[in-house]
Amino acid sequence: MVKREVIGAHYGLRDWLAQRVTALVMAIYTIIFLTMVLSLPQFDFPSWKSMWASPWLRSATLLFLLSLFLHAWIGMRNIFMDYVKSTGLRLTLYVLVILALVAYGAWAVQILWGR
């Protein structure tokens, strides 16, 4: 009889589900955003600026970006787990990706709500 040890049960299911949910959020946002852009009376700076004055569009954009960052993190982590065998190098890559995603998130908040 072979005794199998399960490590990290349901780990893959959680990541699979997170990838699907974040992809759905990004798809819905893209459709809404394209509809808004195509419905602008004129594609000029004042119209573009008035569109972005809406707090709900900024919030939806931040939700889109957070979904994008989570989606990217899961994908990059899985690539590193599959193809980078050196534990030290893998940890270094994890830290670099996390730092980059946090910096991108802070930058996005600054762009969306900064004056």
Biopython code that builds the backbone (N, CA, C, O; Angstrom):
import numpy as np
from Bio.PDB.StructureBuilder import StructureBuilder

atoms = [
    (1, "MET", "N", (0.839, -1.167, 0.000)),
    (1, "MET", "CA", (0.000, 0.000, 0.000)),
    (1, "MET", "C", (0.891, 1.239, 0.000)),
    (1, "MET", "O", (1.857, 1.325, 0.758)),
    (2, "VAL", "N", (0.552, 2.190, -0.858)),
    (2, "VAL", "CA", (1.306, 3.428, -0.969)),
    (2, "VAL", "C", (0.610, 4.494, -0.148)),
    (2, "VAL", "O", (-0.584, 4.751, -0.306)),
    (3, "LYS", "N", (1.386, 5.108, 0.734)),
    (3, "LYS", "CA", (0.832, 6.175, 1.566)),
    (3, "LYS", "C", (1.170, 7.504, 0.902)),
    (3, "LYS", "O", (2.340, 7.841, 0.723)),
    (4, "ARG", "N", (0.137, 8.252, 0.542)),
    (4, "ARG", "CA", (0.337, 9.548, -0.098)),
    (4, "ARG", "C", (0.146, 10.646, 0.918)),
    (4, "ARG", "O", (-0.801, 10.639, 1.704)),
    (5, "GLU", "N", (1.063, 11.587, 0.885)),
    (5, "GLU", "CA", (0.967, 12.737, 1.781)),
    (5, "GLU", "C", (0.514, 13.944, 0.964)),
    (5, "GLU", "O", (1.151, 14.315, -0.021)),
    (6, "VAL", "N", (-0.581, 14.543, 1.383)),
    (6, "VAL", "CA", (-1.121, 15.699, 0.678)),
    (6, "VAL", "C", (-0.621, 16.959, 1.378)),
    (6, "VAL", "O", (-0.838, 17.161, 2.572)),
    (7, "ILE", "N", (0.044, 17.785, 0.609)),
    (7, "ILE", "CA", (0.573, 19.039, 1.146)),
    (7, "ILE", "C", (-0.123, 20.182, 0.417)),
    (7, "ILE", "O", (-0.147, 20.222, -0.813)),
    (8, "GLY", "N", (-0.680, 21.097, 1.175)),
    (8, "GLY", "CA", (-1.330, 22.253, 0.553)),
    (8, "GLY", "C", (-2.625, 21.887, -0.132)),
    (8, "GLY", "O", (-2.858, 22.311, -1.264)),
    (9, "ALA", "N", (-3.464, 21.123, 0.508)),
    (9, "ALA", "CA", (-4.721, 20.696, -0.091)),
    (9, "ALA", "C", (-5.553, 21.903, -0.512)),
    (9, "ALA", "O", (-5.640, 22.893, 0.215)),
    (10, "HIS", "N", (-6.150, 21.815, -1.667)),
    (10, "HIS", "CA", (-7.016, 22.844, -2.253)),
    (10, "HIS", "C", (-6.252, 24.098, -2.663)),
    (10, "HIS", "O", (-6.872, 25.096, -3.030)),
    (11, "TYR", "N", (-4.961, 24.074, -2.611)),
    (11, "TYR", "CA", (-4.153, 25.224, -3.003)),
    (11, "TYR", "C", (-4.392, 25.566, -4.465)),
    (11, "TYR", "O", (-4.576, 26.733, -4.811)),
    (12, "GLY", "N", (-4.390, 24.561, -5.318)),
    (12, "GLY", "CA", (-4.595, 24.778, -6.750)),
    (12, "GLY", "C", (-5.999, 25.244, -7.073)),
    (12, "GLY", "O", (-6.185, 26.069, -7.968)),
    (13, "LEU", "N", (-6.990, 24.731, -6.359)),
    (13, "LEU", "CA", (-8.371, 25.133, -6.593)),
    (13, "LEU", "C", (-8.572, 26.613, -6.270)),
    (13, "LEU", "O", (-9.238, 27.330, -7.016)),
    (14, "ARG", "N", (-7.997, 27.064, -5.161)),
    (14, "ARG", "CA", (-8.114, 28.472, -4.779)),
    (14, "ARG", "C", (-7.491, 29.375, -5.839)),
    (14, "ARG", "O", (-8.076, 30.394, -6.206)),
    (15, "ASP", "N", (-6.317, 29.014, -6.330)),
    (15, "ASP", "CA", (-5.659, 29.811, -7.363)),
    (15, "ASP", "C", (-6.451, 29.788, -8.665)),
    (15, "ASP", "O", (-6.594, 30.820, -9.321)),
    (16, "TRP", "N", (-6.963, 28.630, -9.039)),
    (16, "TRP", "CA", (-7.760, 28.499, -10.261)),
    (16, "TRP", "C", (-8.985, 29.402, -10.174)),
    (16, "TRP", "O", (-9.302, 30.117, -11.125)),
    (17, "LEU", "N", (-9.669, 29.368, -9.039)),
    (17, "LEU", "CA", (-10.859, 30.181, -8.855)),
    (17, "LEU", "C", (-10.513, 31.669, -8.845)),
    (17, "LEU", "O", (-11.236, 32.474, -9.433)),
    (18, "ALA", "N", (-9.426, 32.039, -8.191)),
    (18, "ALA", "CA", (-9.007, 33.445, -8.158)),
    (18, "ALA", "C", (-8.680, 33.947, -9.558)),
    (18, "ALA", "O", (-9.019, 35.079, -9.902)),
    (19, "GLN", "N", (-8.028, 33.122, -10.366)),
    (19, "GLN", "CA", (-7.715, 33.508, -11.744)),
    (19, "GLN", "C", (-9.002, 33.759, -12.531)),
    (19, "GLN", "O", (-9.087, 34.729, -13.284)),
    (20, "ARG", "N", (-9.991, 32.902, -12.362)),
    (20, "ARG", "CA", (-11.256, 33.056, -13.102)),
    (20, "ARG", "C", (-12.035, 34.280, -12.640)),
    (20, "ARG", "O", (-12.586, 35.012, -13.462)),
    (21, "VAL", "N", (-12.085, 34.507, -11.329)),
    (21, "VAL", "CA", (-12.830, 35.657, -10.800)),
    (21, "VAL", "C", (-12.164, 36.962, -11.226)),
    (21, "VAL", "O", (-12.848, 37.893, -11.652)),
    (22, "THR", "N", (-10.846, 37.039, -11.118)),
    (22, "THR", "CA", (-10.156, 38.271, -11.515)),
    (22, "THR", "C", (-10.292, 38.502, -13.020)),
    (22, "THR", "O", (-10.424, 39.645, -13.456)),
    (23, "ALA", "N", (-10.261, 37.440, -13.813)),
    (23, "ALA", "CA", (-10.445, 37.594, -15.260)),
    (23, "ALA", "C", (-11.850, 38.106, -15.568)),
    (23, "ALA", "O", (-12.025, 38.936, -16.461)),
    (24, "LEU", "N", (-12.848, 37.620, -14.839)),
    (24, "LEU", "CA", (-14.217, 38.081, -15.038)),
    (24, "LEU", "C", (-14.356, 39.560, -14.668)),
    (24, "LEU", "O", (-14.993, 40.324, -15.393)),
    (25, "VAL", "N", (-13.765, 39.961, -13.549)),
    (25, "VAL", "CA", (-13.802, 41.372, -13.140)),
    (25, "VAL", "C", (-13.161, 42.240, -14.218)),
    (25, "VAL", "O", (-13.701, 43.288, -14.573)),
    (26, "MET", "N", (-12.020, 41.815, -14.736)),
    (26, "MET", "CA", (-11.327, 42.597, -15.757)),
    (26, "MET", "C", (-12.129, 42.661, -17.055)),
    (26, "MET", "O", (-12.150, 43.698, -17.717)),
    (27, "ALA", "N", (-12.786, 41.564, -17.425)),
    (27, "ALA", "CA", (-13.590, 41.550, -18.651)),
    (27, "ALA", "C", (-14.790, 42.487, -18.528)),
    (27, "ALA", "O", (-15.083, 43.243, -19.454)),
    (28, "ILE", "N", (-15.481, 42.443, -17.397)),
    (28, "ILE", "CA", (-16.637, 43.317, -17.182)),
    (28, "ILE", "C", (-16.213, 44.783, -17.195)),
    (28, "ILE", "O", (-16.870, 45.619, -17.814)),
    (29, "TYR", "N", (-15.118, 45.089, -16.514)),
    (29, "TYR", "CA", (-14.621, 46.470, -16.496)),
    (29, "TYR", "C", (-14.273, 46.932, -17.912)),
    (29, "TYR", "O", (-14.602, 48.056, -18.293)),
    (30, "THR", "N", (-13.620, 46.086, -18.683)),
    (30, "THR", "CA", (-13.220, 46.456, -20.037)),
    (30, "THR", "C", (-14.429, 46.793, -20.895)),
    (30, "THR", "O", (-14.408, 47.768, -21.645)),
    (31, "ILE", "N", (-15.476, 45.996, -20.789)),
    (31, "ILE", "CA", (-16.695, 46.254, -21.562)),
    (31, "ILE", "C", (-17.325, 47.584, -21.145)),
    (31, "ILE", "O", (-17.708, 48.389, -21.994)),
    (32, "ILE", "N", (-17.428, 47.809, -19.840)),
    (32, "ILE", "CA", (-18.011, 49.065, -19.345)),
    (32, "ILE", "C", (-17.168, 50.256, -19.769)),
    (32, "ILE", "O", (-17.704, 51.272, -20.212)),
    (33, "PHE", "N", (-15.845, 50.136, -19.636)),
    (33, "PHE", "CA", (-14.955, 51.244, -19.975)),
    (33, "PHE", "C", (-15.025, 51.571, -21.469)),
    (33, "PHE", "O", (-15.103, 52.740, -21.848)),
    (34, "LEU", "N", (-14.997, 50.538, -22.313)),
    (34, "LEU", "CA", (-15.081, 50.779, -23.759)),
    (34, "LEU", "C", (-16.421, 51.407, -24.135)),
    (34, "LEU", "O", (-16.479, 52.277, -25.004)),
    (35, "THR", "N", (-17.494, 50.971, -23.484)),
    (35, "THR", "CA", (-18.805, 51.566, -23.737)),
    (35, "THR", "C", (-18.803, 53.038, -23.370)),
    (35, "THR", "O", (-19.342, 53.868, -24.102)),
    (36, "MET", "N", (-18.194, 53.363, -22.233)),
    (36, "MET", "CA", (-18.129, 54.768, -21.814)),
    (36, "MET", "C", (-17.304, 55.607, -22.788)),
    (36, "MET", "O", (-17.699, 56.718, -23.143)),
    (37, "VAL", "N", (-16.172, 55.080, -23.215)),
    (37, "VAL", "CA", (-15.306, 55.830, -24.136)),
    (37, "VAL", "C", (-16.015, 56.030, -25.475)),
    (37, "VAL", "O", (-15.963, 57.116, -26.051)),
    (38, "LEU", "N", (-16.672, 54.990, -25.965)),
    (38, "LEU", "CA", (-17.349, 55.112, -27.257)),
    (38, "LEU", "C", (-18.589, 55.998, -27.192)),
    (38, "LEU", "O", (-19.048, 56.494, -28.220)),
    (39, "SER", "N", (-19.132, 56.201, -25.998)),
    (39, "SER", "CA", (-20.315, 57.059, -25.869)),
    (39, "SER", "C", (-19.964, 58.521, -25.556)),
    (39, "SER", "O", (-20.860, 59.344, -25.370)),
    (40, "LEU", "N", (-18.702, 58.836, -25.500)),
    (40, "LEU", "CA", (-18.311, 60.240, -25.279)),
    (40, "LEU", "C", (-18.803, 61.089, -26.447)),
    (40, "LEU", "O", (-18.734, 60.655, -27.597)),
    (41, "PRO", "N", (-19.303, 62.303, -26.164)),
    (41, "PRO", "CA", (-19.789, 63.150, -27.259)),
    (41, "PRO", "C", (-18.666, 63.529, -28.225)),
    (41, "PRO", "O", (-18.857, 63.548, -29.441)),
    (42, "GLN", "N", (-17.514, 63.824, -27.675)),
    (42, "GLN", "CA", (-16.323, 64.098, -28.474)),
    (42, "GLN", "C", (-15.145, 63.458, -27.755)),
    (42, "GLN", "O", (-15.108, 63.394, -26.526)),
    (43, "PHE", "N", (-14.207, 62.997, -28.523)),
    (43, "PHE", "CA", (-13.020, 62.413, -27.900)),
    (43, "PHE", "C", (-11.960, 63.494, -27.788)),
    (43, "PHE", "O", (-11.010, 63.546, -28.569)),
    (44, "ASP", "N", (-12.149, 64.358, -26.793)),
    (44, "ASP", "CA", (-11.204, 65.436, -26.536)),
    (44, "ASP", "C", (-10.905, 65.456, -25.037)),
    (44, "ASP", "O", (-11.511, 64.722, -24.256)),
    (45, "PHE", "N", (-9.967, 66.305, -24.657)),
    (45, "PHE", "CA", (-9.525, 66.328, -23.272)),
    (45, "PHE", "C", (-10.627, 66.689, -22.275)),
    (45, "PHE", "O", (-10.734, 66.024, -21.245)),
    (46, "PRO", "N", (-11.459, 67.719, -22.530)),
    (46, "PRO", "CA", (-12.524, 68.027, -21.560)),
    (46, "PRO", "C", (-13.503, 66.858, -21.352)),
    (46, "PRO", "O", (-13.931, 66.611, -20.225)),
    (47, "SER", "N", (-13.855, 66.151, -22.412)),
    (47, "SER", "CA", (-14.756, 64.987, -22.269)),
    (47, "SER", "C", (-14.074, 63.878, -21.477)),
    (47, "SER", "O", (-14.676, 63.255, -20.603)),
    (48, "TRP", "N", (-12.813, 63.646, -21.800)),
    (48, "TRP", "CA", (-12.043, 62.611, -21.107)),
    (48, "TRP", "C", (-11.915, 62.954, -19.619)),
    (48, "TRP", "O", (-12.070, 62.085, -18.761)),
    (49, "LYS", "N", (-11.633, 64.216, -19.325)),
    (49, "LYS", "CA", (-11.485, 64.657, -17.934)),
    (49, "LYS", "C", (-12.802, 64.554, -17.182)),
    (49, "LYS", "O", (-12.809, 64.150, -16.019)),
    (50, "SER", "N", (-13.905, 64.904, -17.805)),
    (50, "SER", "CA", (-15.203, 64.801, -17.129)),
    (50, "SER", "C", (-15.579, 63.339, -16.880)),
    (50, "SER", "O", (-16.214, 63.023, -15.874)),
    (51, "MET", "N", (-15.196, 62.466, -17.777)),
    (51, "MET", "CA", (-15.464, 61.038, -17.567)),
    (51, "MET", "C", (-14.721, 60.540, -16.320)),
    (51, "MET", "O", (-15.282, 59.781, -15.530)),
    (52, "TRP", "N", (-13.486, 60.956, -16.145)),
    (52, "TRP", "CA", (-12.675, 60.501, -15.009)),
    (52, "TRP", "C", (-12.993, 61.231, -13.714)),
    (52, "TRP", "O", (-12.468, 60.873, -12.659)),
    (53, "ALA", "N", (-13.844, 62.249, -13.777)),
    (53, "ALA", "CA", (-14.239, 62.963, -12.560)),
    (53, "ALA", "C", (-15.172, 62.112, -11.700)),
    (53, "ALA", "O", (-15.346, 62.388, -10.513)),
    (54, "SER", "N", (-15.756, 61.108, -12.276)),
    (54, "SER", "CA", (-16.695, 60.242, -11.560)),
    (54, "SER", "C", (-15.966, 59.355, -10.546)),
    (54, "SER", "O", (-15.067, 58.604, -10.924)),
    (55, "PRO", "N", (-16.342, 59.432, -9.261)),
    (55, "PRO", "CA", (-15.679, 58.602, -8.246)),
    (55, "PRO", "C", (-15.897, 57.109, -8.458)),
    (55, "PRO", "O", (-15.030, 56.302, -8.124)),
    (56, "TRP", "N", (-17.052, 56.736, -9.013)),
    (56, "TRP", "CA", (-17.288, 55.300, -9.204)),
    (56, "TRP", "C", (-16.392, 54.734, -10.299)),
    (56, "TRP", "O", (-15.999, 53.570, -10.223)),
    (57, "LEU", "N", (-16.053, 55.543, -11.335)),
    (57, "LEU", "CA", (-15.146, 55.061, -12.374)),
    (57, "LEU", "C", (-13.740, 54.886, -11.802)),
    (57, "LEU", "O", (-13.048, 53.923, -12.133)),
    (58, "ARG", "N", (-13.325, 55.806, -10.955)),
    (58, "ARG", "CA", (-12.009, 55.663, -10.318)),
    (58, "ARG", "C", (-11.975, 54.415, -9.434)),
    (58, "ARG", "O", (-10.994, 53.671, -9.433)),
    (59, "SER", "N", (-13.052, 54.196, -8.686)),
    (59, "SER", "CA", (-13.116, 53.010, -7.816)),
    (59, "SER", "C", (-13.131, 51.728, -8.641)),
    (59, "SER", "O", (-12.456, 50.756, -8.301)),
    (60, "ALA", "N", (-13.903, 51.729, -9.727)),
    (60, "ALA", "CA", (-13.951, 50.553, -10.599)),
    (60, "ALA", "C", (-12.586, 50.297, -11.242)),
    (60, "ALA", "O", (-12.178, 49.148, -11.410)),
    (61, "THR", "N", (-11.890, 51.369, -11.595)),
    (61, "THR", "CA", (-10.557, 51.235, -12.182)),
    (61, "THR", "C", (-9.581, 50.654, -11.161)),
    (61, "THR", "O", (-8.748, 49.812, -11.497)),
    (62, "LEU", "N", (-9.690, 51.107, -9.914)),
    (62, "LEU", "CA", (-8.824, 50.553, -8.874)),
    (62, "LEU", "C", (-9.130, 49.072, -8.651)),
    (62, "LEU", "O", (-8.211, 48.272, -8.479)),
    (63, "LEU", "N", (-10.408, 48.701, -8.654)),
    (63, "LEU", "CA", (-10.777, 47.291, -8.538)),
    (63, "LEU", "C", (-10.211, 46.488, -9.706)),
    (63, "LEU", "O", (-9.715, 45.377, -9.518)),
    (64, "PHE", "N", (-10.286, 47.050, -10.913)),
    (64, "PHE", "CA", (-9.702, 46.402, -12.083)),
    (64, "PHE", "C", (-8.198, 46.184, -11.892)),
    (64, "PHE", "O", (-7.680, 45.100, -12.159)),
    (65, "LEU", "N", (-7.511, 47.221, -11.430)),
    (65, "LEU", "CA", (-6.063, 47.117, -11.265)),
    (65, "LEU", "C", (-5.686, 46.123, -10.166)),
    (65, "LEU", "O", (-4.723, 45.370, -10.318)),
    (66, "LEU", "N", (-6.431, 46.113, -9.066)),
    (66, "LEU", "CA", (-6.163, 45.132, -8.013)),
    (66, "LEU", "C", (-6.388, 43.711, -8.522)),
    (66, "LEU", "O", (-5.639, 42.796, -8.183)),
    (67, "SER", "N", (-7.424, 43.536, -9.337)),
    (67, "SER", "CA", (-7.668, 42.230, -9.948)),
    (67, "SER", "C", (-6.526, 41.850, -10.882)),
    (67, "SER", "O", (-6.078, 40.703, -10.901)),
    (68, "LEU", "N", (-6.066, 42.821, -11.651)),
    (68, "LEU", "CA", (-4.942, 42.583, -12.560)),
    (68, "LEU", "C", (-3.689, 42.185, -11.786)),
    (68, "LEU", "O", (-2.982, 41.256, -12.176)),
    (69, "PHE", "N", (-3.414, 42.892, -10.687)),
    (69, "PHE", "CA", (-2.218, 42.589, -9.903)),
    (69, "PHE", "C", (-2.303, 41.207, -9.262)),
    (69, "PHE", "O", (-1.313, 40.476, -9.247)),
    (70, "LEU", "N", (-3.466, 40.839, -8.734)),
    (70, "LEU", "CA", (-3.632, 39.501, -8.155)),
    (70, "LEU", "C", (-3.502, 38.440, -9.231)),
    (70, "LEU", "O", (-2.860, 37.412, -9.014)),
    (71, "HIS", "N", (-4.101, 38.677, -10.384)),
    (71, "HIS", "CA", (-4.025, 37.751, -11.514)),
    (71, "HIS", "C", (-2.559, 37.560, -11.937)),
    (71, "HIS", "O", (-2.109, 36.439, -12.172)),
    (72, "ALA", "N", (-1.837, 38.668, -12.025)),
    (72, "ALA", "CA", (-0.423, 38.603, -12.409)),
    (72, "ALA", "C", (0.405, 37.885, -11.354)),
    (72, "ALA", "O", (1.283, 37.092, -11.695)),
    (73, "TRP", "N", (0.139, 38.150, -10.075)),
    (73, "TRP", "CA", (0.897, 37.501, -9.003)),
    (73, "TRP", "C", (0.720, 35.991, -9.054)),
    (73, "TRP", "O", (1.702, 35.253, -8.970)),
    (74, "ILE", "N", (-0.502, 35.526, -9.190)),
    (74, "ILE", "CA", (-0.752, 34.081, -9.225)),
    (74, "ILE", "C", (-0.047, 33.459, -10.421)),
    (74, "ILE", "O", (0.570, 32.401, -10.301)),
    (75, "GLY", "N", (-0.137, 34.107, -11.566)),
    (75, "GLY", "CA", (0.527, 33.582, -12.757)),
    (75, "GLY", "C", (2.041, 33.540, -12.623)),
    (75, "GLY", "O", (2.670, 32.535, -12.955)),
    (76, "MET", "N", (2.629, 34.628, -12.137)),
    (76, "MET", "CA", (4.081, 34.663, -11.991)),
    (76, "MET", "C", (4.552, 33.671, -10.931)),
    (76, "MET", "O", (5.566, 32.999, -11.119)),
    (77, "ARG", "N", (3.821, 33.576, -9.815)),
    (77, "ARG", "CA", (4.204, 32.630, -8.768)),
    (77, "ARG", "C", (4.178, 31.198, -9.301)),
    (77, "ARG", "O", (5.072, 30.406, -9.001)),
    (78, "ASN", "N", (3.160, 30.868, -10.086)),
    (78, "ASN", "CA", (3.081, 29.521, -10.646)),
    (78, "ASN", "C", (4.213, 29.258, -11.635)),
    (78, "ASN", "O", (4.757, 28.155, -11.674)),
    (79, "ILE", "N", (4.566, 30.252, -12.423)),
    (79, "ILE", "CA", (5.689, 30.093, -13.354)),
    (79, "ILE", "C", (6.979, 29.870, -12.574)),
    (79, "ILE", "O", (7.767, 28.989, -12.919)),
    (80, "PHE", "N", (7.203, 30.660, -11.527)),
    (80, "PHE", "CA", (8.414, 30.500, -10.727)),
    (80, "PHE", "C", (8.450, 29.135, -10.041)),
    (80, "PHE", "O", (9.501, 28.496, -9.992)),
    (81, "MET", "N", (7.306, 28.681, -9.509)),
    (81, "MET", "CA", (7.267, 27.371, -8.842)),
    (81, "MET", "C", (7.572, 26.242, -9.821)),
    (81, "MET", "O", (8.213, 25.255, -9.461)),
    (82, "ASP", "N", (7.108, 26.394, -11.066)),
    (82, "ASP", "CA", (7.299, 25.333, -12.053)),
    (82, "ASP", "C", (8.695, 25.321, -12.667)),
    (82, "ASP", "O", (9.235, 24.249, -12.940)),
    (83, "TYR", "N", (9.285, 26.484, -12.888)),
    (83, "TYR", "CA", (10.495, 26.550, -13.704)),
    (83, "TYR", "C", (11.749, 27.019, -12.991)),
    (83, "TYR", "O", (12.847, 26.834, -13.517)),
    (84, "VAL", "N", (11.632, 27.616, -11.820)),
    (84, "VAL", "CA", (12.830, 28.085, -11.106)),
    (84, "VAL", "C", (13.087, 27.101, -9.963)),
    (84, "VAL", "O", (12.344, 27.071, -8.983)),
    (85, "LYS", "N", (14.131, 26.310, -10.097)),
    (85, "LYS", "CA", (14.400, 25.241, -9.128)),
    (85, "LYS", "C", (15.184, 25.728, -7.912)),
    (85, "LYS", "O", (15.044, 25.163, -6.827)),
    (86, "SER", "N", (15.991, 26.745, -8.069)),
    (86, "SER", "CA", (16.782, 27.275, -6.951)),
    (86, "SER", "C", (15.868, 28.037, -5.993)),
    (86, "SER", "O", (15.206, 28.997, -6.386)),
    (87, "THR", "N", (15.839, 27.604, -4.745)),
    (87, "THR", "CA", (14.964, 28.220, -3.754)),
    (87, "THR", "C", (15.328, 29.686, -3.522)),
    (87, "THR", "O", (14.437, 30.528, -3.412)),
    (88, "GLY", "N", (16.597, 29.999, -3.448)),
    (88, "GLY", "CA", (17.034, 31.374, -3.221)),
    (88, "GLY", "C", (16.639, 32.296, -4.368)),
    (88, "GLY", "O", (16.168, 33.412, -4.144)),
    (89, "LEU", "N", (16.832, 31.827, -5.589)),
    (89, "LEU", "CA", (16.464, 32.629, -6.757)),
    (89, "LEU", "C", (14.944, 32.804, -6.816)),
    (89, "LEU", "O", (14.452, 33.890, -7.122)),
    (90, "ARG", "N", (14.210, 31.736, -6.523)),
    (90, "ARG", "CA", (12.747, 31.811, -6.542)),
    (90, "ARG", "C", (12.250, 32.819, -5.504)),
    (90, "ARG", "O", (11.360, 33.617, -5.797)),
    (91, "LEU", "N", (12.814, 32.788, -4.300)),
    (91, "LEU", "CA", (12.427, 33.743, -3.261)),
    (91, "LEU", "C", (12.748, 35.174, -3.683)),
    (91, "LEU", "O", (11.948, 36.082, -3.459)),
    (92, "THR", "N", (13.906, 35.376, -4.289)),
    (92, "THR", "CA", (14.289, 36.697, -4.780)),
    (92, "THR", "C", (13.309, 37.191, -5.832)),
    (92, "THR", "O", (12.904, 38.353, -5.808)),
    (93, "LEU", "N", (12.927, 36.319, -6.752)),
    (93, "LEU", "CA", (11.963, 36.698, -7.783)),
    (93, "LEU", "C", (10.599, 37.011, -7.180)),
    (93, "LEU", "O", (9.932, 37.953, -7.607)),
    (94, "TYR", "N", (10.182, 36.224, -6.190)),
    (94, "TYR", "CA", (8.919, 36.504, -5.497)),
    (94, "TYR", "C", (8.935, 37.910, -4.906)),
    (94, "TYR", "O", (7.994, 38.680, -5.095)),
    (95, "VAL", "N", (10.001, 38.237, -4.196)),
    (95, "VAL", "CA", (10.107, 39.539, -3.532)),
    (95, "VAL", "C", (10.100, 40.657, -4.567)),
    (95, "VAL", "O", (9.433, 41.672, -4.368)),
    (96, "LEU", "N", (10.828, 40.491, -5.667)),
    (96, "LEU", "CA", (10.867, 41.521, -6.706)),
    (96, "LEU", "C", (9.492, 41.748, -7.329)),
    (96, "LEU", "O", (9.092, 42.890, -7.557)),
    (97, "VAL", "N", (8.777, 40.672, -7.600)),
    (97, "VAL", "CA", (7.440, 40.802, -8.194)),
    (97, "VAL", "C", (6.489, 41.466, -7.200)),
    (97, "VAL", "O", (5.715, 42.345, -7.581)),
    (98, "ILE", "N", (6.537, 41.057, -5.935)),
    (98, "ILE", "CA", (5.668, 41.661, -4.926)),
    (98, "ILE", "C", (5.960, 43.149, -4.790)),
    (98, "ILE", "O", (5.033, 43.959, -4.757)),
    (99, "LEU", "N", (7.231, 43.519, -4.712)),
    (99, "LEU", "CA", (7.591, 44.941, -4.600)),
    (99, "LEU", "C", (7.109, 45.738, -5.815)),
    (99, "LEU", "O", (6.608, 46.853, -5.675)),
    (100, "ALA", "N", (7.265, 45.158, -7.000)),
    (100, "ALA", "CA", (6.808, 45.845, -8.211)),
    (100, "ALA", "C", (5.293, 46.025, -8.195)),
    (100, "ALA", "O", (4.801, 47.103, -8.527)),
    (101, "LEU", "N", (4.547, 44.992, -7.816)),
    (101, "LEU", "CA", (3.087, 45.089, -7.797)),
    (101, "LEU", "C", (2.595, 46.090, -6.750)),
    (101, "LEU", "O", (1.633, 46.818, -6.992)),
    (102, "VAL", "N", (3.245, 46.127, -5.598)),
    (102, "VAL", "CA", (2.872, 47.106, -4.571)),
    (102, "VAL", "C", (3.173, 48.521, -5.064)),
    (102, "VAL", "O", (2.374, 49.434, -4.859)),
    (103, "ALA", "N", (4.314, 48.703, -5.707)),
    (103, "ALA", "CA", (4.666, 50.021, -6.253)),
    (103, "ALA", "C", (3.669, 50.435, -7.329)),
    (103, "ALA", "O", (3.252, 51.593, -7.372)),
    (104, "TYR", "N", (3.284, 49.504, -8.198)),
    (104, "TYR", "CA", (2.293, 49.813, -9.236)),
    (104, "TYR", "C", (0.950, 50.178, -8.607)),
    (104, "TYR", "O", (0.265, 51.081, -9.089)),
    (105, "GLY", "N", (0.574, 49.487, -7.541)),
    (105, "GLY", "CA", (-0.679, 49.801, -6.852)),
    (105, "GLY", "C", (-0.658, 51.191, -6.241)),
    (105, "GLY", "O", (-1.628, 51.939, -6.359)),
    (106, "ALA", "N", (0.443, 51.540, -5.589)),
    (106, "ALA", "CA", (0.573, 52.878, -5.000)),
    (106, "ALA", "C", (0.557, 53.949, -6.083)),
    (106, "ALA", "O", (-0.052, 55.005, -5.911)),
    (107, "TRP", "N", (1.216, 53.679, -7.179)),
    (107, "TRP", "CA", (1.255, 54.619, -8.299)),
    (107, "TRP", "C", (-0.153, 54.791, -8.879)),
    (107, "TRP", "O", (-0.548, 55.906, -9.219)),
    (108, "ALA", "N", (-0.904, 53.704, -8.991)),
    (108, "ALA", "CA", (-2.272, 53.779, -9.520)),
    (108, "ALA", "C", (-3.154, 54.631, -8.630)),
    (108, "ALA", "O", (-3.945, 55.432, -9.128)),
    (109, "VAL", "N", (-3.030, 54.472, -7.309)),
    (109, "VAL", "CA", (-3.815, 55.301, -6.384)),
    (109, "VAL", "C", (-3.433, 56.766, -6.548)),
    (109, "VAL", "O", (-4.298, 57.643, -6.551)),
    (110, "GLN", "N", (-2.144, 57.028, -6.684)),
    (110, "GLN", "CA", (-1.684, 58.404, -6.874)),
    (110, "GLN", "C", (-2.247, 58.995, -8.166)),
    (110, "GLN", "O", (-2.652, 60.157, -8.189)),
    (111, "ILE", "N", (-2.274, 58.211, -9.232)),
    (111, "ILE", "CA", (-2.796, 58.702, -10.514)),
    (111, "ILE", "C", (-4.302, 58.939, -10.425)),
    (111, "ILE", "O", (-4.804, 59.955, -10.906)),
    (112, "LEU", "N", (-5.021, 58.000, -9.808)),
    (112, "LEU", "CA", (-6.481, 58.086, -9.777)),
    (112, "LEU", "C", (-6.996, 59.168, -8.840)),
    (112, "LEU", "O", (-7.989, 59.824, -9.153)),
    (113, "TRP", "N", (-6.340, 59.370, -7.691)),
    (113, "TRP", "CA", (-6.850, 60.316, -6.704)),
    (113, "TRP", "C", (-5.894, 61.464, -6.393)),
    (113, "TRP", "O", (-6.225, 62.337, -5.590)),
    (114, "GLY", "N", (-4.738, 61.481, -7.002)),
    (114, "GLY", "CA", (-3.797, 62.573, -6.753)),
    (114, "GLY", "C", (-4.217, 63.839, -7.481)),
    (114, "GLY", "O", (-4.925, 63.788, -8.487)),
    (115, "ARG", "N", (-3.791, 64.923, -6.983)),
    (115, "ARG", "CA", (-4.120, 66.210, -7.619)),
    (115, "ARG", "C", (-2.864, 66.956, -7.919)),
    (115, "ARG", "O", (-2.917, 68.062, -8.455)),
]
sb = StructureBuilder()
sb.init_structure("model")
sb.init_model(0)
sb.init_chain("A")
sb.init_seg("    ")
for serial, (resi, resn, name, xyz) in enumerate(atoms, 1):
    if name == "N":
        sb.init_residue(resn, " ", resi, " ")
    sb.init_atom(name, np.array(xyz, "f"), 0.0, 1.0, " ", f" {name:<3s}", serial, name[0])
structure = sb.get_structure()
